Amino acid sequence: MSTRLNRPHGLPEPLLQQLTSAREALLDVHKSLLDEERARYELTEGAINGSYHFLQLVIGDPWFAWLRPMSELIVAIDQLLASRQLVLPADAESLLDRSRALLTSARPGEAE
C-alpha cells in the first residue's frame, strides 16, 4: 500500500493534522468574531436583512474589512486541503505561519 493513499496531499500526517486543527480553530474564532461584529453593526447601522445581505456586507463593506485576512487564510487552507496535486510541506508550513502571525500579532502600542 502506498503512503500516497494515506496522505492525499503528499504532506506528512503530523503536518496535515496541524493544518486541519489550525483551520478548525480559525473557523471557530472567525465565527465568533463575525457574530460579535454583526451584533455591533446592527446596533450602529440597523438590522441586517438575512444571510445573503450579511454575506454581502462581510465581502464588501468596510465595517468588516478587518476580518478579510482571516477569511482569505481559511480559504487558502481549504484550497490546499482540497488540492489533488502534490503539496509541498513548505506550503502548508507557510499557512501555519500565517495563522500564528494573524492570531498573535500585537495591536498598535503593545509590546510584541
KOLSEVO-326559 format. One record per residue: residue number from 0; residue in three letters; x, y, z of N, C-alpha, C, O in turn. Coordinates in pm, 1 decimal. Example, Ala and Ser with C-alpha at 12.3 -4.5 7.8 and 13.67 -1.06 7.14 Angstrom:
// KOLSEVO-326559
0:Ala:1319.0:-569.0:780.0:1230.0:-450.0:780.0:1320.0:-330.0:780.0:1423.6:-331.9:846.5
1:Ser:1285.0:-225.0:708.0:1367.0:-106.0:714.0:1290.0:3.0:787.0:1340.9:113.8:803.9
END
This chain:
// KOLSEVO-326559
0:Met:84.4:-117.5:0.0:0.0:0.0:0.0:89.2:124.2:0.0:186.3:131.9:75.2
1:Ser:56.5:217.8:-82.0:134.3:340.2:-97.5:102.4:439.9:13.3:-12.3:451.3:56.5
2:Thr:205.5:512.6:59.4:181.2:617.6:158.1:105.3:732.8:93.6:43.4:812.5:164.0
3:Arg:108.8:742.9:-38.3:34.4:846.9:-108.7:-115.0:832.5:-80.5:-185.3:933.3:-72.9
4:Leu:-164.7:710.9:-65.0:-305.4:688.9:-35.1:-339.5:735.2:106.3:-451.1:780.7:131.4
5:Asn:-244.6:724.0:198.3:-267.0:765.6:335.6:-253.1:916.6:353.4:-311.3:973.9:445.6
6:Arg:-177.9:979.7:267.6:-154.4:1123.4:274.6:-187.3:1183.2:138.3:-98.3:1205.7:56.3
7:Pro:-316.1:1208.7:114.6:-357.4:1250.7:-19.3:-295.2:1380.7:-67.1:-297.3:1409.1:-186.9
8:His:-240.6:1459.4:22.5:-182.1:1586.4:-16.9:-31.2:1577.8:-29.6:33.9:1674.9:-68.3
9:Gly:24.5:1462.6:2.8:169.1:1447.7:-0.3:235.6:1507.5:122.5:357.8:1522.0:126.1
10:Leu:156.6:1542.1:222.4:210.1:1602.0:344.4:229.1:1494.9:450.6:152.1:1399.0:456.1
11:Pro:330.1:1510.0:534.5:341.8:1418.7:648.2:216.3:1430.1:735.4:161.1:1538.8:752.5
12:Glu:173.4:1319.4:788.5:49.1:1316.9:867.3:47.5:1420.6:980.6:-54.3:1487.3:998.6
13:Pro:155.3:1436.8:1056.9:150.8:1538.7:1163.8:126.6:1680.5:1109.3:55.0:1759.2:1171.2
14:Leu:185.2:1712.4:995.7:166.9:1844.2:936.0:24.2:1860.6:884.2:-35.5:1967.2:898.8
15:Leu:-29.7:1756.3:824.4:-168.0:1758.6:776.9:-264.1:1778.3:893.7:-360.9:1853.6:882.5
16:Gln:-238.1:1711.8:1004.4:-323.2:1726.9:1122.1:-310.7:1866.8:1182.7:-410.0:1924.1:1227.6
17:Gln:-189.5:1921.7:1184.2:-170.9:2058.3:1233.6:-251.3:2156.9:1149.9:-317.9:2245.8:1203.1
18:Leu:-244.3:2140.1:1020.0:-315.0:2230.4:929.5:-466.1:2217.7:947.1:-537.3:2318.1:947.6
19:Thr:-514.5:2096.4:961.5:-656.9:2072.9:983.5:-701.8:2133.0:1116.4:-808.6:2193.6:1124.7
20:Ser:-620.7:2116.2:1219.4:-653.0:2173.8:1350.1:-651.7:2325.9:1345.2:-737.8:2391.1:1404.2
21:Ala:-554.0:2382.3:1274.8:-546.2:2527.1:1261.3:-670.0:2579.4:1189.3:-725.8:2682.0:1228.2
22:Arg:-712.6:2510.2:1085.9:-832.4:2550.2:1011.4:-954.4:2550.7:1101.9:-1032.2:2646.1:1101.4
23:Glu:-971.1:2445.3:1179.0:-1086.1:2436.6:1269.3:-1082.9:2548.4:1372.5:-1186.5:2608.1:1401.9
24:Ala:-965.9:2577.4:1427.8:-953.3:2685.1:1526.2:-983.1:2820.9:1462.0:-1053.0:2903.7:1520.3
25:Leu:-929.7:2842.7:1342.2:-956.5:2968.3:1271.7:-1105.7:2984.3:1244.0:-1160.5:3093.5:1259.1
26:Leu:-1170.7:2876.4:1203.8:-1315.2:2882.7:1178.2:-1392.4:2920.6:1304.2:-1485.2:3001.3:1298.7
27:Asp:-1353.9:2862.1:1418.2:-1420.8:2893.6:1544.8:-1403.5:3040.9:1580.7:-1499.7:3108.8:1617.0
28:Val:-1280.5:3089.3:1570.2:-1253.0:3229.8:1601.7:-1326.2:3320.4:1503.2:-1387.3:3419.9:1542.3
29:His:-1319.3:3285.1:1375.6:-1383.7:3364.9:1271.0:-1533.6:3376.4:1295.8:-1589.9:3485.4:1285.2
30:Lys:-1598.4:3265.9:1328.5:-1742.4:3268.1:1354.4:-1774.0:3355.9:1474.3:-1868.8:3434.3:1470.3
31:Ser:-1696.2:3343.8:1580.1:-1719.3:3425.8:1698.7:-1703.6:3574.1:1666.5:-1784.3:3656.8:1708.8
32:Leu:-1599.6:3606.3:1591.8:-1576.9:3746.0:1554.2:-1687.9:3798.6:1463.8:-1733.1:3912.0:1479.6
33:Leu:-1731.4:3716.0:1369.3:-1842.1:3756.8:1281.5:-1970.0:3781.3:1360.9:-2040.5:3879.5:1337.7
34:Asp:-1999.4:3691.7:1454.3:-2120.0:3707.4:1536.0:-2114.0:3837.0:1615.9:-2212.3:3910.7:1623.6
35:Glu:-1998.8:3864.0:1674.9:-1981.6:3985.3:1754.8:-1990.6:4111.2:1668.0:-2056.2:4208.7:1704.8
36:Glu:-1923.9:4107.5:1553.1:-1927.7:4224.0:1463.4:-2066.3:4246.0:1406.2:-2108.2:4360.1:1386.7
37:Arg:-2137.1:4138.9:1379.5:-2274.7:4153.8:1329.5:-2359.6:4226.9:1432.9:-2434.7:4318.5:1399.4
38:Ala:-2347.1:4185.8:1558.1:-2424.0:4249.8:1665.0:-2387.2:4398.1:1676.8:-2475.0:4483.2:1691.0
39:Arg:-2258.0:4428.4:1671.0:-2213.3:4568.4:1678.4:-2264.0:4648.2:1557.8:-2309.4:4761.8:1571.8
40:Tyr:-2255.4:4587.5:1440.2:-2302.7:4653.9:1318.2:-2451.2:4687.1:1329.9:-2493.6:4798.4:1298.9
41:Glu:-2528.8:4589.9:1374.5:-2673.6:4610.4:1382.4:-2710.7:4716.4:1486.2:-2809.2:4788.0:1468.4
42:Leu:-2634.3:4727.0:1592.9:-2658.8:4832.1:1691.4:-2633.2:4970.1:1632.8:-2702.7:5066.6:1664.6
43:Thr:-2532.6:4977.9:1546.9:-2492.7:5106.7:1490.2:-2565.7:5140.3:1361.1:-2612.5:5252.7:1342.8
44:Glu:-2575.3:5042.2:1271.4:-2623.9:5067.7:1134.9:-2765.4:5018.4:1108.8:-2824.9:5054.2:1007.2
45:Gly:-2819.7:4938.1:1197.2:-2954.0:4884.2:1176.2:-2949.4:4735.9:1140.7:-2842.7:4678.4:1119.4
46:Ala:-3065.5:4677.2:1135.2:-3078.4:4532.7:1113.5:-3019.9:4489.2:979.1:-3025.8:4561.4:879.6
47:Ile:-2964.2:4369.9:980.1:-2917.1:4304.8:858.5:-3030.4:4213.0:813.0:-3080.0:4130.7:890.1
48:Asn:-3070.2:4228.1:687.9:-3186.6:4156.3:635.1:-3148.8:4022.2:575.6:-3150.9:4005.4:453.7
49:Gly:-3114.5:3927.0:660.0:-3091.1:3790.7:614.8:-2946.5:3756.9:586.6:-2857.7:3842.2:590.1
50:Ser:-2926.0:3629.2:558.4:-2791.4:3575.1:537.6:-2722.6:3630.9:413.9:-2602.6:3658.2:416.1
51:Tyr:-2798.5:3647.6:306.0:-2737.5:3699.3:183.2:-2688.7:3842.6:203.6:-2578.8:3878.2:161.3
52:His:-2770.7:3923.6:268.4:-2731.8:4061.7:297.8:-2607.0:4062.6:386.1:-2515.2:4141.4:363.2
53:Phe:-2603.3:3975.9:486.3:-2487.5:3968.2:574.8:-2362.8:3926.9:496.5:-2255.9:3985.1:515.2
54:Leu:-2375.8:3828.5:410.4:-2261.5:3785.6:328.7:-2210.0:3900.5:243.3:-2089.0:3921.3:233.2
55:Gln:-2300.5:3974.6:182.5:-2258.5:4088.8:100.5:-2184.9:4192.9:183.7:-2087.7:4252.1:136.8
56:Leu:-2229.8:4215.6:305.2:-2160.9:4309.6:393.9:-2022.1:4258.0:430.5:-1924.7:4333.2:426.9
57:Val:-2013.2:4131.5:465.3:-1883.8:4073.4:504.2:-1785.7:4081.5:388.1:-1667.2:4107.2:409.0
58:Ile:-1833.3:4060.0:267.5:-1746.1:4062.3:149.5:-1706.8:4204.0:109.7:-1592.7:4227.7:70.1
59:Gly:-1800.5:4298.7:119.8:-1772.4:4428.0:59.7:-1779.1:4551.7:146.5:-1732.3:4657.6:104.8
60:Asp:-1835.4:4542.5:265.2:-1849.9:4662.4:347.6:-1722.2:4688.5:427.6:-1665.9:4595.9:485.9
61:Pro:-1676.4:4813.0:430.7:-1555.2:4846.8:506.6:-1563.1:4809.0:655.1:-1460.1:4786.2:718.6
62:Trp:-1683.6:4802.3:710.0:-1700.7:4766.5:851.4:-1633.1:4632.1:881.6:-1574.5:4614.4:988.4
63:Phe:-1641.4:4539.0:788.3:-1592.2:4402.9:810.1:-1454.8:4377.8:746.9:-1405.6:4264.9:748.5
64:Ala:-1393.4:4481.6:691.9:-1266.6:4464.5:619.4:-1157.7:4402.1:704.6:-1075.0:4326.5:653.4
65:Trp:-1156.0:4432.0:832.7:-1050.2:4379.8:918.9:-1057.4:4228.0:934.5:-959.2:4165.9:975.2
66:Leu:-1172.0:4167.3:902.9:-1186.5:4021.6:912.2:-1144.7:3949.4:784.1:-1127.6:3827.5:784.2
67:Arg:-1128.4:4022.9:676.9:-1100.0:3958.5:547.8:-968.1:3880.8:545.0:-964.0:3774.8:482.5
68:Pro:-860.8:3926.8:608.6:-739.5:3844.0:606.2:-761.3:3704.8:666.1:-704.8:3606.9:617.3
69:Met:-842.2:3695.8:770.3:-870.8:3564.7:828.5:-956.6:3482.1:733.0:-933.4:3362.3:716.5
70:Ser:-1054.5:3545.0:670.6:-1138.9:3474.1:573.8:-1053.4:3419.2:459.8:-1068.6:3303.8:419.6
71:Glu:-964.1:3502.6:408.4:-877.7:3462.3:297.4:-781.9:3350.0:337.9:-752.4:3261.4:257.6
72:Leu:-734.0:3353.7:460.5:-645.2:3247.8:508.9:-720.4:3115.1:518.1:-667.0:3011.0:480.0
73:Ile:-842.1:3117.9:567.8:-922.7:2995.5:576.2:-946.5:2938.7:436.2:-938.2:2817.6:416.0
74:Val:-975.8:3025.5:340.4:-995.7:2980.6:202.2:-866.7:2919.6:147.4:-871.4:2817.0:79.6
75:Ala:-753.1:2980.6:175.3:-624.6:2927.1:127.1:-597.7:2788.9:186.2:-549.1:2700.0:116.3
76:Ile:-628.7:2770.6:313.3:-611.6:2638.4:376.0:-706.6:2538.4:312.2:-666.8:2425.8:282.0
77:Asp:-831.6:2577.9:291.2:-928.7:2488.5:227.1:-881.3:2446.8:88.0:-893.3:2330.3:50.2
78:Gln:-828.0:2541.5:13.0:-779.1:2509.1:-121.2:-662.9:2411.0:-115.7:-655.9:2317.7:-195.7
79:Leu:-572.5:2431.9:-22.0:-459.9:2339.7:-9.6:-509.5:2200.5:28.6:-465.7:2100.8:-28.8
80:Leu:-600.7:2193.9:125.3:-651.1:2063.5:170.3:-732.3:1992.3:62.5:-737.4:1869.4:60.1
81:Ala:-795.3:2067.8:-26.1:-876.0:2007.7:-132.8:-794.1:1976.7:-257.7:-844.3:1914.1:-351.1
82:Ser:-670.6:2019.5:-259.5:-588.3:2001.0:-378.2:-566.8:1853.1:-408.5:-543.8:1771.6:-319.1
83:Arg:-574.9:1822.0:-535.8:-545.8:1685.0:-580.3:-401.0:1673.5:-626.9:-354.6:1566.3:-665.7
84:Gln:-331.8:1785.5:-622.1:-190.8:1789.9:-661.7:-103.3:1766.7:-538.7:-148.2:1781.1:-425.0
85:Leu:18.3:1731.7:-562.9:115.3:1717.0:-455.9:137.7:1853.0:-392.2:160.9:1951.7:-462.0
86:Val:130.9:1858.4:-260.8:150.3:1982.5:-186.1:283.3:1972.5:-112.4:312.2:1872.6:-46.5
87:Leu:362.2:2076.1:-124.7:490.8:2078.6:-55.3:470.4:2111.9:91.4:386.9:2196.1:124.5
88:Pro:545.6:2046.8:180.5:535.8:2080.4:322.8:558.3:2229.5:349.2:495.6:2286.8:438.3
89:Ala:646.7:2291.9:272.9:672.6:2435.1:292.8:546.9:2518.9:269.9:527.8:2621.0:335.9
90:Asp:461.3:2476.7:177.1:336.4:2549.9:152.4:242.9:2540.2:273.2:181.6:2639.2:313.1
91:Ala:232.7:2422.0:330.2:149.0:2403.1:448.6:207.9:2478.6:567.3:134.5:2541.8:643.2
92:Glu:338.5:2472.6:583.4:403.8:2542.8:694.0:387.0:2693.5:681.0:373.7:2763.4:781.4
93:Ser:387.5:2743.7:558.7:365.3:2886.0:535.5:225.7:2928.1:582.5:209.7:3034.2:642.9
94:Leu:126.2:2845.9:554.9:-9.6:2875.9:600.2:-19.6:2870.0:752.3:-90.4:2950.0:813.5
95:Leu:51.3:2775.2:812.8:53.3:2768.4:958.9:120.5:2892.4:1017.6:74.9:2947.0:1118.1
96:Asp:228.7:2936.1:954.5:296.9:3058.0:1000.0:204.2:3179.2:988.9:198.5:3262.4:1079.4
97:Arg:132.6:3188.1:878.2:37.2:3298.7:860.8:-71.5:3294.1:967.8:-113.7:3398.0:1018.6
98:Ser:-116.7:3173.3:1002.0:-218.8:3157.6:1106.3:-166.2:3207.0:1240.0:-233.8:3281.5:1310.9
99:Arg:-45.9:3165.2:1273.5:14.0:3208.2:1400.3:31.2:3360.1:1403.3:-1.1:3424.9:1502.8
100:Ala:81.3:3415.2:1295.4:104.7:3559.8:1289.3:-27.2:3636.2:1301.6:-33.8:3738.2:1370.2
101:Leu:-129.7:3587.9:1236.8:-258.6:3655.5:1239.9:-317.6:3654.8:1380.4:-375.5:3753.8:1425.1
102:Leu:-302.3:3542.8:1448.9:-365.3:3529.2:1580.1:-280.1:3581.5:1694.9:-330.0:3597.3:1806.3
103:Thr:-153.7:3608.3:1670.0:-66.8:3654.0:1778.6:-10.3:3792.4:1755.2:70.9:3839.6:1834.8
104:Ser:-50.6:3858.3:1648.7:0.5:3992.1:1620.2:-35.8:4087.6:1732.9:-148.6:4089.2:1782.1
105:Ala:62.3:4166.3:1771.8:36.0:4267.7:1873.4:-41.7:4381.9:1810.8:-21.5:4415.3:1694.1
106:Arg:-129.1:4440.7:1887.7:-201.1:4558.9:1843.7:-107.0:4678.3:1852.2:-10.2:4676.2:1928.1
107:Pro:-135.3:4782.0:1774.9:-51.7:4902.0:1782.5:-38.4:4951.2:1925.9:-137.7:4963.0:1997.7
108:Gly:84.6:4979.9:1967.2:109.5:5028.1:2101.4:138.7:4919.6:2202.8:174.6:4950.0:2316.5
109:Glu:123.9:4792.0:2164.0:151.9:4681.3:2255.1:289.5:4624.9:2225.7:337.8:4630.9:2112.6
110:Ala:351.3:4570.7:2327.2:481.3:4505.7:2308.7:460.2:4375.1:2234.2:359.2:4307.4:2253.4
111:Glu:555.1:4340.1:2149.9:544.1:4212.9:2075.7:614.1:4103.8:2150.5:616.4:3989.4:2105.0
END
